[in-house]
Amino acid sequence: MKYISRWLEDRIVEVLKSHPVVILTGPRQVGKSTLLENAPSLKEWRYLTLDDPDALEQAKEDPKGLLWEEKPTIVDEVQRCPDLLLTIKYLVDKSRRKRQFILSGSGNISLRKAPRETLAGRAKYLHLTGFGLRERQESPPRSILDELLQDRKIEPADVKNTENLLEMVWRGGLPGVVLASSDKVALERMGSYVDTYIQRDIQDLMKMRHPQNFRRLMTALAQATGWESVQEELSKVCGEKRSNVSRHMSLLKDTNLLYELKGYAGKGERSYKQSKYFWFDSGAACFLSGIHSPKDLKKPHLKGRYFENFILQEILAWGTLQVIPPEVFYWRPRAGGIEVDFVICSNGKVVGVEVKSAENITYGDTRAMREFLKFHPEASNGIIVYGGNKIYPIASNIYAVPWMAF
């Protein structure tokens, strides 16, 4: 199968100019190992994986012997032997930072904590998401967000739509699911992913008396993706104490499977307190919700919700390429009634993003964005991402942008 280049490849090369160690994290099956084994810029690197029992045994018993070769080295699945990080620190310091390493592992808590203690000042974290829409099409890593954040004018344009929106949202961004030969194969792969990598890995990290309750919690969170999730209500749905729900949600966030969006507040404004939650992947959210085919997304209330999750994935994929990671919020005035789905803050600039699944939008659809821009002078532009095929200004400083062009 042909290797599809990942946008993060250039970012890795760039970071290695200033840091001797790169730590590549991200959920399982987003393509970390595939990138490290196939990226042209890493072809000359030595590749080790601690999935190899022999390499793992030597990492535990003879770490210096494992890393004897003085050439740039990749250690995949490094979370299997956190103590190896001490040896890497020693080798980096002994070589006066000339030795270079790329360490990779899934969003595992032990991996995230240990490097901060042993590799402080030496390591840079990079996060790999699933495929971005244009990434899988092998298009350049340039987003309309870059244009707006750099105060460039957006020209009207027609956008050729070559993909099916419902299919894209339903499959999400996991490479194995995206590249599956049929929806049936995609469904089987997603089922295996949820059962093997999500439930089992989480249960290994946290001993649970009632694993079925955890599955109910994941389902409830997936069905409420993009909504405010109140822990008291989730506790009733899944049959767990509120304290356990809180711990389980924290673990999902720590392992990069669940994203929490807080309310945005400008100067002198009090933020809306309730958080919204999204899954790392719209395909996983659909599967957990019992949406087992693209046609099941045709219901407007479902299509809009998971389309919003899909657009957040695109924002997160774009964010991994930025030198200073952007912050993402949502905005709702305390009086309620209107909402802007995403507020992106990057390098002191702010852009609002609304998501509409309809193929046509009107001036009335910009009401929330107009209110947001009116009360937030720090935000100079807004975007309405929609299901159509034209880029055009739909109101002052507000652009309609097709999902294919976002």
DOMI-416149 format. One line per 5 residues: number of its first residue (from 0); their letters; for each residue x, y, z of C-alpha. Coordinates in pm, 1 decimal, padded with zeros to 6 digits, always signed. Layout:
N
NUM	A	X/Y/Z | ...
This chain:
406
0	MKYIS	+00000.0/+00000.0/+00000.0 | +00129.5/+00344.6/-00090.8 | +00248.7/+00557.9/+00200.0 | +00062.5/+00888.3/+00230.7 | +00295.2/+01159.4/+00361.3
5	RWLED	+00193.9/+01326.0/+00685.1 | +00201.6/+01700.6/+00734.7 | +00384.6/+01659.2/+01064.4 | +00697.8/+01527.3/+00888.6 | +00829.4/+01877.1/+00813.9
10	RIVEV	+00750.8/+01990.5/+01166.8 | +00959.7/+01704.6/+01310.2 | +01258.1/+01805.1/+01095.4 | +01216.0/+02166.4/+01202.7 | +01200.5/+02083.9/+01574.9
15	LKSHP	+01511.1/+01864.6/+01560.6 | +01713.4/+02174.0/+01472.2 | +01653.1/+02308.6/+01822.0 | +01583.5/+01998.6/+02034.9 | +01779.7/+01672.3/+02050.9
20	VVILT	+01467.1/+01473.1/+02141.2 | +01120.5/+01473.5/+01985.0 | +00839.3/+01295.2/+02166.0 | +00561.5/+01199.6/+01926.0 | +00232.0/+01125.9/+02097.2
25	GPRQV	-00123.1/+01064.6/+01986.8 | -00396.8/+00803.1/+02017.5 | -00330.7/+00452.0/+01895.6 | -00363.9/+00379.6/+01525.2 | -00334.5/+00739.9/+01401.7
30	GKSTL	-00021.2/+00642.7/+01207.3 | +00275.3/+00723.2/+01434.1 | +00471.4/+00405.8/+01356.2 | +00388.0/+00425.9/+00986.5 | +00518.9/+00782.5/+00973.2
35	LENAP	+00841.1/+00697.6/+01156.1 | +00912.5/+00395.1/+00936.6 | +00829.7/+00561.5/+00603.4 | +00898.4/+00936.6/+00617.2 | +01172.7/+01014.8/+00359.9
40	SLKEW	+01346.5/+01252.6/+00602.3 | +01389.3/+00966.9/+00854.4 | +01512.8/+00694.9/+00617.4 | +01867.2/+00710.6/+00757.4 | +01754.1/+00686.4/+01117.7
45	RYLTL	+01788.4/+00365.3/+01315.0 | +01441.4/+00231.5/+01397.8 | +01369.5/+00031.7/+01714.1 | +01031.5/-00071.0/+01846.9 | +00968.6/-00198.2/+02196.9
50	DDPDA	+00689.1/-00411.3/+02053.1 | +00982.6/-00639.5/+01968.2 | +01025.3/-00866.8/+02274.8 | +01404.1/-00884.5/+02229.1 | +01437.4/-00506.2/+02207.2
55	LEQAK	+01211.5/-00464.2/+02510.5 | +01413.5/-00713.4/+02714.4 | +01739.6/-00537.8/+02625.9 | +01586.9/-00197.0/+02699.6 | +01514.7/-00316.8/+03052.6
60	EDPKG	+01839.1/-00506.0/+03114.7 | +02102.1/-00339.8/+02893.9 | +01977.0/+00002.1/+02774.3 | +02322.7/+00134.5/+02683.7 | +02384.6/-00171.8/+02472.2
65	LLWEE	+02054.5/-00123.6/+02292.5 | +02144.4/+00236.2/+02206.3 | +02516.0/+00180.0/+02135.5 | +02504.8/+00302.3/+01776.5 | +02579.9/+00674.9/+01758.2
70	KPTIV	+02330.8/+00763.7/+01490.1 | +01988.6/+00925.9/+01507.7 | +01756.9/+00672.1/+01666.0 | +01380.4/+00620.3/+01675.7 | +01237.3/+00429.4/+01970.6
75	DEVQR	+00875.2/+00336.9/+01905.6 | +00633.0/+00231.0/+02182.0 | +00876.7/+00373.1/+02437.4 | +00606.0/+00378.1/+02705.2 | +00669.7/+00004.7/+02748.2
80	CPDLL	+00999.5/+00090.1/+02923.1 | +00991.0/+00438.7/+03080.8 | +01327.8/+00375.2/+03251.2 | +01492.5/+00389.3/+02907.1 | +01441.4/+00765.9/+02917.2
85	LTIKY	+01712.9/+00797.8/+03182.0 | +01964.6/+00637.2/+02947.5 | +01853.8/+00863.1/+02661.4 | +01903.1/+01165.9/+02886.2 | +02253.7/+01042.0/+02972.8
90	LVDKS	+02347.7/+00987.1/+02605.8 | +02212.5/+01325.4/+02497.4 | +02405.7/+01505.9/+02770.4 | +02723.9/+01304.7/+02718.6 | +02723.6/+01392.0/+02346.2
95	RRKRQ	+02654.8/+01758.2/+02426.6 | +02313.7/+01727.5/+02262.6 | +02454.6/+01587.2/+01938.4 | +02273.9/+01253.0/+01979.1 | +01919.1/+01277.3/+01844.8
100	FILSG	+01619.4/+01064.4/+01935.2 | +01255.4/+01043.5/+01834.1 | +01044.3/+00867.7/+02095.2 | +00691.1/+00768.3/+02020.1 | +00402.9/+00617.0/+02205.6
105	SGNIS	+00028.8/+00633.7/+02240.1 | -00143.9/+00881.6/+02466.0 | -00032.6/+00686.8/+02768.7 | -00013.8/+00859.9/+03105.2 | +00317.3/+00698.7/+03201.4
110	LRKAP	+00475.9/+00828.9/+02880.0 | +00342.7/+01177.3/+02932.0 | +00466.4/+01212.5/+03290.5 | +00808.0/+01050.4/+03277.0 | +00972.8/+01259.4/+02999.8
115	RETLA	+00881.6/+01584.4/+03170.4 | +01085.2/+01470.6/+03468.9 | +01386.6/+01323.5/+03286.6 | +01410.0/+01513.8/+02957.6 | +01319.4/+01866.3/+03065.5
120	GRAKY	+01483.3/+02121.0/+02835.7 | +01584.4/+01850.0/+02591.1 | +01255.7/+01724.0/+02449.1 | +00977.6/+01878.6/+02242.3 | +00631.6/+01723.7/+02230.9
125	LHLTG	+00455.0/+01685.9/+01897.9 | +00106.5/+01540.0/+01863.0 | -00018.1/+01336.5/+01567.5 | -00388.0/+01333.3/+01489.7 | -00571.5/+01119.3/+01238.2
130	FGLRE	-00571.3/+01224.7/+00874.2 | -00681.8/+01577.6/+00798.2 | -00916.1/+01598.7/+00499.2 | -00666.7/+01765.2/+00267.8 | -00379.2/+01566.4/+00415.2
135	RQESP	-00526.7/+01238.9/+00292.2 | -00564.8/+01402.7/-00049.9 | -00191.1/+01487.2/-00034.5 | -00257.5/+01861.0/-00057.7 | -00019.8/+02120.2/+00093.3
140	PRSIL	-00062.3/+02195.9/+00465.7 | -00220.0/+02535.2/+00414.4 | -00549.7/+02629.9/+00577.2 | -00778.4/+02924.9/+00528.5 | -00716.0/+02982.3/+00899.2
145	DELLQ	-00357.1/+03075.0/+00808.5 | -00484.5/+03335.6/+00565.6 | -00719.8/+03497.4/+00815.0 | -00473.5/+03490.7/+01105.1 | -00218.5/+03662.6/+00882.0
150	DRKIE	-00475.1/+03925.3/+00776.8 | -00475.4/+03817.3/+00413.3 | -00772.9/+03886.7/+00193.2 | -00993.1/+03589.3/+00109.1 | -01087.3/+03584.0/-00257.3
155	PADVK	-01420.7/+03438.7/-00373.3 | -01379.9/+03103.4/-00544.3 | -01562.6/+02792.1/-00658.3 | -01450.3/+02472.4/-00485.0 | -01468.7/+02137.5/-00659.4
160	NTENL	-01634.9/+01885.5/-00431.9 | -01479.8/+01541.8/-00485.3 | -01585.7/+01373.5/-00160.8 | -01908.7/+01267.4/+00007.5 | -01960.1/+01464.2/+00327.6
165	LEMVW	-02149.2/+01193.2/+00516.7 | -01888.9/+00932.4/+00418.8 | -01603.2/+01154.9/+00537.7 | -01768.7/+01232.5/+00871.3 | -01866.4/+00869.3/+00930.9
170	RGGLP	-01518.7/+00731.5/+00860.6 | -01334.3/+01003.6/+01052.4 | -00955.6/+01025.2/+01034.9 | -00805.7/+00694.3/+01152.7 | -00589.7/+00576.4/+00859.3
175	GVVLA	-00702.2/+00213.7/+00878.0 | -01067.0/+00317.8/+00861.3 | -01017.3/+00595.2/+00605.0 | -00831.8/+00362.1/+00366.4 | -01065.7/+00063.3/+00412.0
180	SSDKV	-01188.5/-00077.5/+00081.4 | -01557.1/-00069.1/+00181.7 | -01786.4/+00059.8/+00452.5 | -01818.0/-00296.1/+00584.2 | -01441.6/-00326.8/+00629.3
185	ALERM	-01430.9/+00023.2/+00780.1 | -01700.0/-00075.8/+01031.7 | -01514.8/-00393.5/+01129.2 | -01190.4/-00202.6/+01179.6 | -01360.3/+00060.7/+01391.7
190	GSYVD	-01522.6/-00208.8/+01604.8 | -01185.0/-00371.7/+01664.3 | -01032.2/-00034.0/+01742.7 | -01290.1/+00050.6/+02007.5 | -01281.9/-00293.8/+02167.9
195	TYIQR	-00905.1/-00345.9/+02158.3 | -00741.2/-00006.7/+02183.2 | -00987.1/+00209.3/+02371.0 | -01162.1/-00015.3/+02621.0 | -00873.3/-00252.6/+02690.8
200	DIQDL	-00603.5/+00014.3/+02711.6 | -00811.6/+00232.7/+02940.3 | -00892.7/-00062.1/+03163.2 | -00520.6/-00143.4/+03186.2 | -00455.6/+00210.3/+03310.5
205	MKMRH	-00741.3/+00219.2/+03558.4 | -00880.3/-00083.7/+03734.0 | -01256.7/-00081.7/+03694.5 | -01504.8/-00287.2/+03890.4 | -01770.0/-00247.1/+03620.3
210	PQNFR	-01619.3/-00213.7/+03269.9 | -01967.0/-00216.0/+03116.3 | -02040.2/+00112.4/+03291.6 | -01734.2/+00265.7/+03129.3 | -01862.7/+00158.3/+02787.2
215	RLMTA	-02197.7/+00320.9/+02869.4 | -02014.0/+00640.0/+02963.3 | -01825.4/+00643.4/+02632.5 | -02150.3/+00587.8/+02444.7 | -02323.2/+00869.7/+02635.1
220	LAQAT	-02034.8/+01107.6/+02565.7 | -02031.9/+01012.0/+02197.7 | -02406.9/+01063.6/+02162.7 | -02368.5/+01405.2/+02325.3 | -02061.2/+01510.7/+02126.4
225	GWESV	-02051.0/+01888.0/+02097.0 | -02305.0/+01928.3/+02374.4 | -02261.1/+02029.0/+02733.1 | -02205.5/+01711.9/+02935.0 | -02313.5/+01737.2/+03297.2
230	QEELS	-02148.6/+01478.3/+03518.5 | -02458.1/+01424.4/+03733.9 | -02655.5/+01325.7/+03423.1 | -02376.9/+01106.3/+03290.9 | -02359.4/+00933.8/+03629.3
235	KVCGE	-02726.1/+00835.8/+03604.1 | -02690.1/+00713.2/+03244.4 | -02389.0/+00488.7/+03302.6 | -02460.3/+00376.9/+03658.9 | -02138.1/+00509.6/+03812.3
240	KRSNV	-02073.0/+00746.2/+04098.7 | -02007.4/+01103.3/+03994.5 | -01651.2/+01078.2/+04131.9 | -01585.0/+00778.9/+03905.3 | -01734.7/+00959.0/+03604.4
245	SRHMS	-01502.0/+01250.2/+03672.2 | -01198.2/+01017.8/+03694.7 | -01293.8/+00832.0/+03378.7 | -01342.7/+01153.7/+03183.3 | -01007.6/+01284.2/+03306.4
250	LLKDT	-00844.3/+00964.5/+03183.8 | -01009.0/+00995.2/+02841.5 | -00875.7/+01350.2/+02817.7 | -00527.7/+01251.8/+02939.0 | -00508.2/+00981.1/+02671.6
255	NLLYE	-00610.6/+01228.1/+02396.9 | -00939.2/+01049.1/+02325.7 | -01170.1/+01321.2/+02454.5 | -01136.2/+01697.2/+02407.6 | -01282.0/+01952.1/+02645.3
260	LKGYA	-01374.1/+02295.2/+02513.2 | -01426.0/+02571.3/+02765.5 | -01622.2/+02890.0/+02712.1 | -01440.9/+03186.7/+02560.4 | -01432.4/+03519.5/+02741.4
265	GKGER	-01302.9/+03847.1/+02605.7 | -01183.9/+04141.9/+02811.5 | -01432.7/+04219.1/+03086.3 | -01651.7/+03921.5/+02993.8 | -01734.4/+03625.6/+03216.0
270	SYKQS	-01706.3/+03295.4/+03035.0 | -01985.9/+03043.1/+03012.9 | -01893.7/+02788.1/+03279.0 | -02015.1/+02461.0/+03129.5 | -01765.5/+02272.5/+02910.8
275	KYFWF	-01841.1/+02096.2/+02584.1 | -01681.0/+01764.2/+02490.8 | -01580.3/+01612.8/+02158.6 | -01422.6/+01282.5/+02060.3 | -01080.3/+01283.0/+01897.2
280	DSGAA	-01235.6/+01124.1/+01589.5 | -01581.7/+01164.0/+01437.3 | -01571.6/+00803.2/+01312.6 | -01513.3/+00671.3/+01664.4 | -01791.7/+00896.3/+01795.4
285	CFLSG	-02030.3/+00763.3/+01529.8 | -01945.6/+00401.6/+01607.6 | -01986.4/+00445.7/+01982.6 | -02321.9/+00615.2/+01918.2 | -02450.1/+00319.8/+01716.3
290	IHSPK	-02426.0/+00500.5/+01380.8 | -02303.1/+00212.4/+01167.5 | -02335.2/+00349.8/+00813.8 | -02302.5/+00691.4/+00645.6 | -02673.6/+00695.8/+00556.5
295	DLKKP	-02759.2/+00689.7/+00928.2 | -02615.8/+01043.7/+00947.2 | -02880.3/+01187.6/+00715.6 | -03096.7/+01298.6/+01006.6 | -03022.8/+01674.2/+01042.6
300	HLKGR	-02970.5/+01666.6/+01420.0 | -02711.9/+01389.5/+01379.7 | -02544.1/+01521.8/+01066.4 | -02478.7/+01863.3/+01219.6 | -02344.4/+01728.0/+01547.4
305	YFENF	-02088.7/+01486.9/+01401.9 | -01999.4/+01727.8/+01121.7 | -01902.9/+01971.9/+01396.7 | -01680.4/+01703.1/+01553.3 | -01523.5/+01645.7/+01209.4
310	ILQEI	-01440.6/+02015.2/+01168.1 | -01282.6/+02022.1/+01514.1 | -01054.9/+01738.4/+01395.9 | -00948.2/+01958.2/+01104.5 | -00872.3/+02244.2/+01343.5
315	LAWGT	-00670.2/+02014.4/+01570.2 | -00473.7/+01871.2/+01275.3 | -00391.7/+02226.2/+01165.0 | -00297.8/+02319.5/+01521.3 | -00031.4/+02047.6/+01546.5
320	LQVIP	+00170.4/+02228.4/+01276.9 | +00188.9/+02560.7/+01458.9 | +00501.7/+02663.6/+01649.0 | +00285.0/+02790.4/+01933.8 | -00016.7/+02559.9/+01971.4
325	PEVFY	-00345.3/+02750.0/+01933.7 | -00617.7/+02741.3/+02195.9 | -00970.0/+02640.1/+02098.2 | -01284.0/+02750.4/+02282.7 | -01652.9/+02795.9/+02210.5
330	WRPRA	-01852.7/+03109.3/+02280.1 | -02194.1/+03149.6/+02433.8 | -02309.1/+03467.1/+02606.0 | -02431.7/+03409.7/+02958.0 | -02781.0/+03508.2/+02848.2
335	GGIEV	-02772.6/+03212.4/+02606.4 | -02971.6/+03180.6/+02288.0 | -02680.1/+03194.0/+02042.3 | -02343.7/+03022.3/+02014.9 | -02025.8/+03024.3/+01807.6
340	DFVIC	-01899.9/+02668.9/+01774.8 | -01525.4/+02736.5/+01786.9 | -01307.9/+03031.9/+01881.7 | -00944.8/+02988.9/+01778.4 | -00678.3/+03194.0/+01955.7
345	SNGKV	-00334.7/+03192.0/+01793.2 | -00044.3/+03431.7/+01842.5 | -00267.1/+03698.5/+01992.4 | -00524.5/+03679.9/+01711.8 | -00875.1/+03540.6/+01724.5
350	VGVEV	-01098.0/+03381.4/+01459.0 | -01451.7/+03252.1/+01510.4 | -01572.6/+02938.7/+01330.9 | -01936.7/+02835.8/+01289.3 | -02034.1/+02499.2/+01140.1
355	KSAEN	-02345.3/+02450.5/+00924.8 | -02408.2/+02123.5/+00742.4 | -02655.4/+02279.0/+00492.8 | -02548.5/+02320.3/+00129.2 | -02676.1/+02678.9/+00127.3
360	ITYGD	-02656.0/+02943.0/+00397.7 | -02813.0/+03285.8/+00432.8 | -02732.3/+03611.9/+00604.4 | -02953.3/+03497.4/+00892.1 | -02712.6/+03210.3/+00957.5
365	TRAMR	-02445.4/+03463.8/+01052.2 | -02636.1/+03607.0/+01348.2 | -02426.2/+03441.0/+01618.8 | -02102.1/+03529.9/+01441.7 | -02210.2/+03891.4/+01395.2
370	EFLKF	-02284.3/+03916.8/+01766.1 | -01950.9/+03760.3/+01851.5 | -01754.0/+04001.0/+01630.8 | -01955.9/+04296.0/+01759.0 | -01856.4/+04236.1/+02121.5
375	HPEAS	-01505.0/+04107.4/+02058.4 | -01286.7/+04359.4/+01874.4 | -00989.2/+04127.8/+01918.4 | -01158.4/+03896.5/+01664.9 | -01128.9/+04048.5/+01320.2
380	NGIIV	-01286.8/+03770.6/+01112.5 | -01530.2/+03483.2/+01123.6 | -01588.6/+03173.4/+00910.2 | -01906.0/+02979.6/+00839.9 | -01800.1/+02629.1/+00732.9
385	YGGNK	-02086.9/+02474.5/+00536.1 | -02180.1/+02196.4/+00296.2 | -02173.3/+02403.3/-00024.7 | -01904.9/+02472.5/-00283.8 | -01835.8/+02848.0/-00292.7
390	IYPIA	-01602.7/+03068.9/-00092.1 | -01750.9/+03415.1/-00057.9 | -01806.6/+03698.0/+00192.5 | -02153.6/+03646.8/+00334.4 | -02137.8/+03947.3/+00572.6
395	SNIYA	-01881.2/+04205.4/+00680.1 | -01565.3/+04017.3/+00786.9 | -01753.3/+03685.9/+00770.9 | -01674.7/+03429.6/+00501.7 | -01869.5/+03127.7/+00384.5
400	VPWMA	-01618.6/+02845.0/+00336.4 | -01700.9/+02498.5/+00196.3 | -01590.4/+02211.1/+00417.6 | -01368.9/+02084.6/+00134.3 | -01171.9/+02411.1/+00141.6
405	F	-01134.9/+02443.1/+00518.8
